[in-house]
Amino acid sequence: MEAGDELPPLEIAVTRTLIVAGAVASRDYQDVHHDPEAARRKGSPDIFMNILTTNGLVGRYLTGCFGPAAVLRKVAIRLGTPNYPGDTMVLRGRVEEVDGDTAVVRVTGDNGVGRHVTGTVTLTLPREPGA
């Protein structure tokens, strides 16, 4: 792995169940993440994914690319357009730098509306056998 390497994309179906389950799992009980009528009253066309679910999906993406022994050391993400039910988010990553067993990866996630998430993740990578 070297700086400039592109990671394979990961497509994630944004379902109503994923949005609600992610909010409940992260103890985010705000009604805009589970109640469509409440979300509409607050100006959203539907419920939408919370940042903690997005953060978890970014982690899943990177451990899927680098293996379960990779350790996320620093995750800095920013949300853009919401993830609504029925859409698909595509996560992509690019290795920005590598220093020994540490890598910095730039991550983006896009949906049908636009850019949902951007961020940088610092990981400690597992050592290769014999290294």
DSSP file (Angstrom, degrees, kcal/mol; ACC not computed):
  #  RESIDUE AA STRUCTURE BP1 BP2  ACC     N-H-->O    O-->H-N    N-H-->O    O-->H-N    TCO  KAPPA ALPHA  PHI   PSI    X-CA   Y-CA   Z-CA
    1    1 A M              0   0    0      0, 0.0     2,-0.3     0, 0.0     3,-0.0   0.000 360.0 360.0 360.0 136.4    0.0    0.0    0.0
    2    2 A E    >   -     0   0    0     95,-0.0     3,-2.0    93,-0.0    93,-0.2  -0.923 360.0 -79.5-137.9 160.4    1.3    3.4   -1.0
    3    3 A A  T 3  S+     0   0    0     -2,-0.3    93,-0.2     1,-0.2     3,-0.1  -0.382 117.4  34.2 -57.6 137.4    0.1    7.0   -0.9
    4    4 A G  T 3  S+     0   0    0     91,-3.5    -1,-0.2     1,-0.3    92,-0.1   0.172  82.1 138.3  98.9 -16.2   -2.2    7.6   -3.9
    5    5 A D    <   -     0   0    0     -3,-2.0    90,-2.9    90,-0.1     2,-0.4  -0.405  47.2-138.5 -64.2 135.4   -3.8    4.1   -3.8
    6    6 A E  E     -A   94   0A   0     88,-0.2    88,-0.2    -2,-0.1    -1,-0.1  -0.798  11.8-137.6 -94.0 135.7   -7.5    4.1   -4.3
    7    7 A L  E     -A   93   0A   0     86,-3.0    86,-0.5    -2,-0.4    55,-0.0  -0.615  31.6 -96.1 -87.0 152.2   -9.6    1.7   -2.2
    8    8 A P  E     -     0   0A   0      0, 0.0    -1,-0.1     0, 0.0    83,-0.0  -0.424  46.9-108.0 -66.1 142.9  -12.4   -0.2   -3.8
    9    9 A P  E     -     0   0A   0      0, 0.0     2,-0.4     0, 0.0    83,-0.2  -0.306  25.0-148.4 -69.4 155.5  -15.8    1.5   -3.4
   10   10 A L  E     -A   91   0A   0     81,-2.1    81,-2.9     2,-0.0     2,-0.5  -0.988   5.0-152.1-126.7 121.4  -18.5    0.1   -1.1
   11   11 A E  E     -A   90   0A   0     -2,-0.4     2,-0.5    79,-0.2    79,-0.2  -0.803  12.6-170.8 -92.8 130.4  -22.2    0.5   -1.9
   12   12 A I  E     -A   89   0A   0     77,-3.0    77,-2.8    -2,-0.5     2,-0.4  -0.980  20.3-133.9-124.7 120.8  -24.5    0.7    1.1
   13   13 A A  E     -A   88   0A   0     -2,-0.5     2,-1.2    75,-0.2    75,-0.2  -0.599  18.0-141.0 -71.2 124.4  -28.3    0.6    0.7
   14   14 A V  E     +A   87   0A   0     73,-2.8    72,-2.6    -2,-0.4    73,-0.6  -0.743  32.8 175.8 -90.8  95.4  -29.8    3.3    2.9
   15   15 A T     >  -     0   0    0     -2,-1.2     4,-2.1    70,-0.2     5,-0.2  -0.589  44.9-116.6 -98.2 161.3  -32.8    1.6    4.2
   16   16 A R  H  > S+     0   0    0     -2,-0.2     4,-2.5     1,-0.2     5,-0.2   0.896 118.5  53.7 -59.6 -40.6  -35.3    2.8    6.8
   17   17 A T  H  > S+     0   0    0      1,-0.2     4,-3.1     2,-0.2     5,-0.3   0.913 106.8  50.5 -62.5 -43.6  -34.3   -0.1    9.0
   18   18 A L  H  > S+     0   0    0      2,-0.2     4,-2.3     1,-0.2     5,-0.2   0.920 112.2  47.7 -60.4 -43.8  -30.6    0.9    8.8
   19   19 A I  H  X S+     0   0    0     -4,-2.1     4,-1.9     2,-0.2    31,-0.3   0.948 117.5  40.3 -63.4 -49.4  -31.4    4.5    9.7
   20   20 A V  H  X S+     0   0    0     -4,-2.5     4,-2.7     2,-0.2     5,-0.2   0.930 116.4  49.1 -67.6 -45.8  -33.6    3.6   12.7
   21   21 A A  H  X S+     0   0    0     -4,-3.1     4,-2.8    -5,-0.2    -1,-0.2   0.895 111.2  50.7 -62.6 -39.8  -31.3    0.8   13.9
   22   22 A G  H  X S+     0   0    0     -4,-2.3     4,-1.5    -5,-0.3    -1,-0.2   0.899 111.5  47.7 -64.2 -40.6  -28.2    3.0   13.7
   23   23 A A  H  <>S+     0   0    0     -4,-1.9     5,-3.2    10,-0.2    -2,-0.2   0.934 114.9  44.9 -66.2 -45.4  -29.9    5.7   15.7
   24   24 A V  H ><5S+     0   0    0     -4,-2.7     3,-1.7     1,-0.2    -2,-0.2   0.924 111.2  53.1 -64.7 -44.1  -31.2    3.3   18.4
   25   25 A A  H 3<5S+     0   0    0     -4,-2.8    -1,-0.2     1,-0.3    -2,-0.2   0.820 112.9  44.5 -61.9 -30.5  -27.8    1.5   18.6
   26   26 A S  T 3<5S-     0   0    0     -4,-1.5    -1,-0.3    -5,-0.2    -2,-0.2   0.276 115.5-117.0 -97.1  11.1  -26.1    4.9   19.2
   27   27 A R  T < 5 +     0   0    0     -3,-1.7     2,-0.9     1,-0.2    -3,-0.2   0.803  66.0 144.9  59.1  32.8  -28.8    6.0   21.7
   28   28 A D      < +     0   0    0     -5,-3.2    -1,-0.2    -6,-0.2    -2,-0.1  -0.847  18.3 171.7-101.4  97.4  -29.8    8.9   19.4
   29   29 A Y        +     0   0    0     -2,-0.9    -1,-0.1    -3,-0.1     2,-0.1   0.176  22.0 141.1 -96.2  17.3  -33.6    9.0   20.0
   30   30 A Q    >   -     0   0    0      1,-0.2     3,-2.0    -7,-0.1     4,-0.2  -0.399  57.7-128.4 -60.9 134.5  -34.2   12.3   18.1
   31   31 A D  G >> S+     0   0    0      1,-0.3     4,-3.0     2,-0.2     3,-1.7   0.731 101.3  72.3 -61.5 -24.0  -37.5   11.9   16.3
   32   32 A V  G 34 S+     0   0    0      1,-0.3    16,-1.5     2,-0.2    -1,-0.3   0.616  95.9  54.6 -68.2  -9.6  -36.0   12.9   12.9
   33   33 A H  G <4 S+     0   0    0     -3,-2.0    -1,-0.3    14,-0.2   -10,-0.2   0.419 127.3  12.4-101.6  -0.4  -34.2    9.6   12.8
   34   34 A H  T <4 S+     0   0    0     -3,-1.7    -2,-0.2    -4,-0.2    -3,-0.1   0.493 111.4  70.3-147.8 -13.9  -37.3    7.4   13.3
   35   35 A D     X  -     0   0    0     -4,-3.0     4,-2.5     1,-0.2     5,-0.2  -0.890  52.5-168.1-119.0 102.3  -40.5    9.3   12.9
   36   36 A P  H  > S+     0   0    0      0, 0.0     4,-2.3     0, 0.0     5,-0.2   0.870  89.3  51.4 -57.3 -39.4  -41.3   10.4    9.3
   37   37 A E  H  > S+     0   0    0      2,-0.2     4,-2.4     1,-0.2     5,-0.2   0.921 111.2  47.0 -65.5 -43.2  -44.1   12.8   10.3
   38   38 A A  H  > S+     0   0    0      2,-0.2     4,-1.3     1,-0.2    -1,-0.2   0.899 111.1  52.4 -64.3 -39.9  -41.9   14.5   12.9
   39   39 A A  H  <>S+     0   0    0     -4,-2.5     5,-2.7    -8,-0.3     3,-0.3   0.915 110.2  48.4 -62.0 -42.2  -39.1   14.8   10.4
   40   40 A R  H ><5S+     0   0    0     -4,-2.3     3,-1.9     1,-0.2    -2,-0.2   0.900 106.8  55.5 -65.3 -40.6  -41.5   16.4    7.9
   41   41 A R  H 3<5S+     0   0    0     -4,-2.4    -1,-0.2     1,-0.3    -2,-0.2   0.812 107.9  51.1 -60.5 -27.2  -42.8   18.9   10.5
   42   42 A K  T 3<5S-     0   0    0     -4,-1.3    -1,-0.3    -3,-0.3    -2,-0.2   0.296 129.7 -95.2 -95.5   9.5  -39.2   19.9   11.0
   43   43 A G  T < 5S+     0   0    0     -3,-1.9    -3,-0.2     1,-0.3    -2,-0.1   0.493  85.6 120.9  97.5   3.9  -38.6   20.5    7.3
   44   44 A S      < -     0   0    0     -5,-2.7    -1,-0.3    -6,-0.2    -2,-0.1  -0.782  62.3-135.1 -99.1 145.0  -37.1   17.2    6.2
   45   45 A P  S    S-     0   0    0      0, 0.0     2,-0.3     0, 0.0    -5,-0.2   0.714  83.2 -19.1 -70.3 -17.2  -38.8   15.1    3.5
   46   46 A D  S    S-     0   0    0     -7,-0.2   -11,-0.1   -14,-0.1    -9,-0.0  -0.945  92.4 -56.4-167.5 179.7  -38.2   11.9    5.5
   47   47 A I        -     0   0    0     -2,-0.3     2,-0.3   -13,-0.1   -14,-0.2  -0.303  56.3-157.2 -64.8 161.3  -36.1   10.5    8.4
   48   48 A F        -     0   0    0    -16,-1.5    36,-0.2    36,-0.2     2,-0.1  -0.980  20.1 -91.3-146.0 157.4  -32.4   10.7    7.8
   49   49 A M        -     0   0    0     34,-1.9    34,-0.3    -2,-0.3     2,-0.2  -0.327  38.3-128.9 -68.8 142.5  -29.2    9.0    9.1
   50   50 A N     >  -     0   0    0    -31,-0.3     4,-1.8   -17,-0.1     3,-0.4  -0.499  22.7-110.6 -88.7 164.8  -27.4   10.3   12.1
   51   51 A I  H  > S+     0   0    0      1,-0.2     4,-2.8     2,-0.2     5,-0.2   0.807 114.4  60.0 -65.8 -30.9  -23.7   11.1   12.2
   52   52 A L  H  > S+     0   0    0      2,-0.2     4,-2.0     1,-0.2    -1,-0.2   0.873 105.5  48.3 -68.4 -34.8  -22.9    8.2   14.5
   53   53 A T  H  > S+     0   0    0     -3,-0.4     4,-2.3     2,-0.2    -2,-0.2   0.929 112.2  49.1 -67.1 -44.6  -24.3    5.7   12.0
   54   54 A T  H  X S+     0   0    0     -4,-1.8     4,-2.3     1,-0.2    -2,-0.2   0.923 109.6  52.5 -58.8 -44.0  -22.2    7.3    9.2
   55   55 A N  H  X S+     0   0    0     -4,-2.8     4,-2.0     1,-0.2    -1,-0.2   0.911 109.8  48.8 -58.1 -44.2  -19.1    7.2   11.5
   56   56 A G  H  X S+     0   0    0     -4,-2.0     4,-2.5     1,-0.2    -1,-0.2   0.873 109.8  51.4 -63.8 -38.3  -19.7    3.4   12.0
   57   57 A L  H  X S+     0   0    0     -4,-2.3     4,-2.4     2,-0.2    -2,-0.2   0.862 107.5  52.7 -69.1 -35.2  -20.2    2.8    8.3
   58   58 A V  H  X S+     0   0    0     -4,-2.3     4,-2.2     2,-0.2    -2,-0.2   0.922 110.8  48.0 -62.6 -43.6  -16.9    4.6    7.6
   59   59 A G  H  X S+     0   0    0     -4,-2.0     4,-2.6     2,-0.2     5,-0.3   0.912 110.8  50.7 -62.1 -43.3  -15.2    2.3   10.1
   60   60 A R  H  X S+     0   0    0     -4,-2.5     4,-1.8     1,-0.2    -2,-0.2   0.913 109.1  52.4 -59.9 -43.1  -16.8   -0.7    8.6
   61   61 A Y  H  X S+     0   0    0     -4,-2.4     4,-1.6     1,-0.2    -2,-0.2   0.937 112.5  43.5 -58.8 -48.9  -15.6    0.4    5.1
   62   62 A L  H  X S+     0   0    0     -4,-2.2     4,-2.9     1,-0.2     5,-0.3   0.886 113.4  48.8 -71.5 -38.4  -12.0    0.8    6.2
   63   63 A T  H  X S+     0   0    0     -4,-2.6     4,-1.7     1,-0.2    -1,-0.2   0.805 109.6  55.4 -70.7 -25.5  -11.8   -2.4    8.3
   64   64 A G  H  < S+     0   0    0     -4,-1.8    -1,-0.2    -5,-0.3    -2,-0.2   0.858 114.1  39.9 -68.3 -35.5  -13.3   -4.2    5.3
   65   65 A C  H  < S+     0   0    0     -4,-1.6    -2,-0.2    -5,-0.2    -3,-0.2   0.886 129.3  28.1 -78.8 -41.0  -10.5   -2.8    3.1
   66   66 A F  H  < S-     0   0    0     -4,-2.9    -3,-0.2     1,-0.2     3,-0.2   0.520 115.1-103.3-103.8  -7.8   -7.6   -3.3    5.6
   67   67 A G    ><  -     0   0    0     -4,-1.7     3,-1.8    -5,-0.3    -1,-0.2  -0.071  36.0 -76.1 101.1 157.5   -8.8   -6.2    7.6
   68   68 A P  T 3  S+     0   0    0      0, 0.0    -1,-0.1     0, 0.0    -4,-0.1   0.636 123.5  64.5 -67.9 -14.0  -10.4   -6.6   11.1
   69   69 A A  T 3  S+     0   0    0     -3,-0.2     2,-0.1    -6,-0.1    -2,-0.1   0.573  76.4 108.0 -85.7  -8.0   -7.0   -6.1   12.8
   70   70 A A    <   -     0   0    0     -3,-1.8     2,-0.5    -7,-0.2    55,-0.2  -0.459  62.8-145.8 -66.0 140.6   -6.7   -2.5   11.5
   71   71 A V  E     -B  124   0A   0     53,-2.7    53,-2.6    -2,-0.1     2,-0.7  -0.947   5.8-137.2-115.7 124.4   -7.2    0.0   14.3
   72   72 A L  E     +B  123   0A   0     -2,-0.5    51,-0.2    51,-0.2     3,-0.1  -0.704  27.0 173.3 -78.3 116.5   -8.9    3.3   13.8
   73   73 A R  E     +     0   0A   0     49,-3.0     2,-0.3    -2,-0.7    50,-0.2   0.806  66.2  10.5 -94.9 -35.7   -6.9    5.9   15.7
   74   74 A K  E     -B  122   0A   0     48,-1.6    48,-2.7     2,-0.0     2,-0.5  -0.963  59.6-173.2-149.5 128.0   -8.5    9.1   14.6
   75   75 A V  E     +B  121   0A   0     -2,-0.3     2,-0.5    46,-0.2    46,-0.2  -0.981   6.4 174.8-124.3 119.8  -11.7    9.7   12.7
   76   76 A A  E     +B  120   0A   0     44,-2.3    44,-2.0    -2,-0.5     2,-0.3  -0.912  15.8 162.8-126.6 102.8  -12.6   13.2   11.5
   77   77 A I  E     -B  119   0A   0     -2,-0.5     2,-0.4    42,-0.2    42,-0.2  -0.843  22.9-159.6-121.8 158.1  -15.7   13.3    9.4
   78   78 A R  E     -B  118   0A   0     40,-2.7    40,-2.0    -2,-0.3     2,-0.2  -1.000  18.0-132.6-134.9 135.0  -18.1   16.0    8.3
   79   79 A L  E     +B  117   0A   0     -2,-0.4    38,-0.3    38,-0.2    37,-0.1  -0.591  27.3 166.8 -87.2 149.0  -21.7   15.5    7.0
   80   80 A G        +     0   0    0     36,-3.1    36,-0.3     1,-0.5    -1,-0.1   0.224  59.4  13.5-120.4-112.5  -23.1   17.1    3.9
   81   81 A T  S    S-     0   0    0     34,-2.4    -1,-0.5     1,-0.1    33,-0.1  -0.404  88.4-103.1 -69.4 146.2  -26.3   16.1    2.2
   82   82 A P        -     0   0    0      0, 0.0     2,-0.7     0, 0.0    31,-0.2  -0.269  20.8-124.5 -68.6 154.4  -28.5   13.7    4.3
   83   83 A N        -     0   0    0    -34,-0.3   -34,-1.9    33,-0.1     3,-0.0  -0.912  35.5-171.7 -95.9 113.3  -28.9   10.0    3.7
   84   84 A Y    >   -     0   0    0     -2,-0.7     3,-1.5   -36,-0.2   -36,-0.2  -0.706  32.7 -85.5-103.6 156.9  -32.6    9.3    3.2
   85   85 A P  T 3  S+     0   0    0      0, 0.0   -70,-0.2     0, 0.0    -1,-0.1  -0.289 112.3  32.0 -57.9 142.7  -34.3    5.9    3.0
   86   86 A G  T 3  S+     0   0    0    -72,-2.6   -71,-0.1     1,-0.4     2,-0.1   0.328  97.3 104.8  93.3  -7.7  -34.3    4.4   -0.5
   87   87 A D  E <   -A   14   0A   0     -3,-1.5   -73,-2.8   -73,-0.6     2,-0.4  -0.399  63.7-130.1 -95.9 176.8  -31.0    5.9   -1.5
   88   88 A T  E     -A   13   0A   0    -75,-0.2     2,-0.5    -2,-0.1   -75,-0.2  -0.999  11.9-152.1-127.9 132.1  -27.6    4.2   -1.9
   89   89 A M  E     -A   12   0A   0    -77,-2.8   -77,-3.0    -2,-0.4     2,-0.6  -0.898   6.7-157.4-103.0 133.7  -24.4    5.6   -0.4
   90   90 A V  E     -AC  11 110A   0     20,-2.9    20,-2.1    -2,-0.5     2,-0.4  -0.945   7.1-156.9-112.8 115.3  -21.1    4.8   -2.1
   91   91 A L  E     +AC  10 109A   0    -81,-2.9   -81,-2.1    -2,-0.6     2,-0.3  -0.733  14.2 179.0 -90.9 138.6  -18.0    5.1    0.1
   92   92 A R  E     - C   0 108A   0     16,-2.8    16,-2.4    -2,-0.4     2,-0.3  -0.964   5.7-165.9-135.5 152.2  -14.6    5.6   -1.5
   93   93 A G  E     -AC   7 107A   0    -86,-0.5   -86,-3.0    -2,-0.3     2,-0.4  -0.984  10.0-165.9-141.7 153.2  -11.2    6.1   -0.1
   94   94 A R  E     -AC   6 106A   0     12,-2.1    12,-2.8    -2,-0.3     2,-0.5  -0.993  28.7-122.3-138.0 127.8   -7.7    7.2   -1.1
   95   95 A V  E     - C   0 105A   0    -90,-2.9   -91,-3.5    -2,-0.4    10,-0.3  -0.581  28.5-178.9 -70.8 121.1   -4.6    6.6    0.8
   96   96 A E  E     -     0   0A   0      8,-3.2     2,-0.3    -2,-0.5     9,-0.2   0.845  62.2  -6.3 -90.8 -40.0   -3.1   10.0    1.5
   97   97 A E  E     - C   0 104A   0      7,-1.4     7,-2.5   -95,-0.1     2,-0.4  -0.994  52.7-156.7-156.0 154.7    0.1    9.0    3.4
   98   98 A V  E     + C   0 103A   0     -2,-0.3     2,-0.3     5,-0.2     5,-0.2  -1.000  11.5 173.8-134.6 131.0    1.8    5.9    4.9
   99   99 A D  E >   - C   0 102A   0      3,-3.1     3,-1.7    -2,-0.4     2,-0.4  -0.848  66.1 -59.0-138.6  99.3    4.4    6.0    7.7
  100  100 A G  T 3  S-     0   0    0     -2,-0.3    -1,-0.0     1,-0.3    24,-0.0  -0.505 122.3 -13.3  64.5-121.7    5.4    2.5    8.9
  101  101 A D  T 3  S+     0   0    0     -2,-0.4    24,-3.7    -3,-0.1     2,-0.4   0.215 120.9  92.7 -97.2  15.5    2.3    0.8   10.1
  102  102 A T  E <   -CD  99 124A   0     -3,-1.7    -3,-3.1    22,-0.2     2,-0.4  -0.919  51.3-178.5-112.7 134.3    0.2    4.0   10.1
  103  103 A A  E     -CD  98 123A   0     20,-2.4    20,-2.9    -2,-0.4     2,-0.5  -0.961  18.1-149.4-129.0 148.2   -1.9    5.2    7.2
  104  104 A V  E     -CD  97 122A   0     -7,-2.5    -8,-3.2    -2,-0.4    -7,-1.4  -0.981  20.1-168.9-115.5 125.6   -4.1    8.3    6.6
  105  105 A V  E     -CD  95 121A   0     16,-2.9    16,-2.7    -2,-0.5     2,-0.5  -0.953  17.0-143.4-121.1 132.1   -7.0    7.7    4.3
  106  106 A R  E     -CD  94 120A   0    -12,-2.8   -12,-2.1    -2,-0.4     2,-0.4  -0.826  26.1-165.7 -89.8 127.3   -9.3   10.3    2.8
  107  107 A V  E     +CD  93 119A   0     12,-2.9    12,-1.9    -2,-0.5     2,-0.3  -0.928  12.6 178.6-120.3 139.2  -12.9    9.0    2.7
  108  108 A T  E     -CD  92 118A   0    -16,-2.4   -16,-2.8    -2,-0.4     2,-0.4  -0.966   8.9-163.7-132.0 153.7  -15.9   10.3    0.8
  109  109 A G  E     -CD  91 117A   0      8,-2.2     7,-2.6    -2,-0.3     8,-1.8  -0.966  10.0-171.7-139.5 122.2  -19.5    9.0    0.7
  110  110 A D  E     +CD  90 115A   0    -20,-2.1   -20,-2.9    -2,-0.4     5,-0.2  -0.850   5.1 180.0-115.7 149.1  -21.9   10.1   -2.0
  111  111 A N        -     0   0    0      3,-3.0     3,-0.2    -2,-0.3   -22,-0.1  -0.652  52.8 -77.2-128.4-171.3  -25.7    9.4   -2.4
  112  112 A G  S    S+     0   0    0      1,-0.2     3,-0.1    -2,-0.2   -23,-0.1   0.673 129.7  48.2 -66.4 -16.9  -28.2   10.4   -5.0
  113  113 A V  S    S-     0   0    0      1,-0.3     2,-0.3   -31,-0.2    -1,-0.2   0.768 121.1 -90.0 -92.9 -30.8  -28.4   13.9   -3.6
  114  114 A G  S    S-     0   0    0     -3,-0.2    -3,-3.0   -32,-0.1     2,-0.7  -0.987  77.4  -2.1 156.8-147.5  -24.7   14.6   -3.4
  115  115 A R  E     + D   0 110A   0     -2,-0.3   -34,-2.4    -5,-0.2    -5,-0.3  -0.710  49.4 176.8 -85.7 114.0  -21.8   14.3   -1.0
  116  116 A H  E     +     0   0A   0     -7,-2.6   -36,-3.1    -2,-0.7     2,-0.4   0.876  64.7  11.6 -83.0 -41.8  -23.0   12.8    2.3
  117  117 A V  E     +BD  79 109A   0     -8,-1.8    -8,-2.2   -38,-0.3     2,-0.3  -0.997  52.8 179.3-144.2 142.8  -19.7   12.5    4.1
  118  118 A T  E     +BD  78 108A   0    -40,-2.0   -40,-2.7    -2,-0.4     2,-0.3  -0.980  27.0 128.9-133.9 149.4  -16.1   13.6    3.8
  119  119 A G  E     -BD  77 107A   0    -12,-1.9   -12,-2.9    -2,-0.3     2,-0.4  -0.993  46.5-111.2-180.0 176.3  -13.3   12.9    6.2
  120  120 A T  E     -BD  76 106A   0    -44,-2.0   -44,-2.3    -2,-0.3     2,-0.4  -0.994  24.8-166.5-129.8 134.7   -9.9   11.7    7.1
  121  121 A V  E     -BD  75 105A   0    -16,-2.7   -16,-2.9    -2,-0.4     2,-0.5  -0.985   8.7-153.5-126.0 130.8   -9.1    8.5    9.1
  122  122 A T  E     -BD  74 104A   0    -48,-2.7   -49,-3.0    -2,-0.4   -48,-1.6  -0.908  23.0-176.8-102.4 127.7   -5.8    7.6   10.6
  123  123 A L  E     -BD  72 103A   0    -20,-2.9   -20,-2.4    -2,-0.5     2,-0.6  -0.915  28.5-139.5-125.4 148.6   -5.3    3.8   11.0
  124  124 A T  E     -BD  71 102A   0    -53,-2.6   -53,-2.7    -2,-0.3   -22,-0.2  -0.951  32.3-147.1 -99.7 125.2   -2.7    1.5   12.5
  125  125 A L        -     0   0    0    -24,-3.7   -55,-0.1    -2,-0.6   -58,-0.1  -0.652  18.3-102.4 -96.7 148.6   -2.4   -1.4   10.1
  126  126 A P        -     0   0    0      0, 0.0     2,-0.2     0, 0.0    -1,-0.1  -0.387  41.4-110.4 -65.5 143.8   -1.7   -5.0   11.1
  127  127 A R        -     0   0    0      1,-0.1     3,-0.1    -2,-0.1   -26,-0.0  -0.497  32.7-112.6 -73.2 144.6    1.9   -6.0   10.4
  128  128 A E    >   -     0   0    0     -2,-0.2     3,-2.3     1,-0.1    -1,-0.1  -0.506  44.2 -87.5 -75.0 146.3    2.4   -8.5    7.6
  129  129 A P  T 3  S+     0   0    0      0, 0.0    -1,-0.1     0, 0.0     0, 0.0  -0.270 115.8  18.5 -54.8 134.5    3.6  -12.0    8.7
  130  130 A G  T 3         0   0    0     -3,-0.1    -2,-0.1     1,-0.0    -3,-0.0   0.422 360.0 360.0  84.7  -1.7    7.3  -12.1    8.9
  131  131 A A    <         0   0    0     -3,-2.3    -3,-0.1     0, 0.0    -1,-0.0   0.481 360.0 360.0 -85.0 360.0    7.7   -8.3    9.0
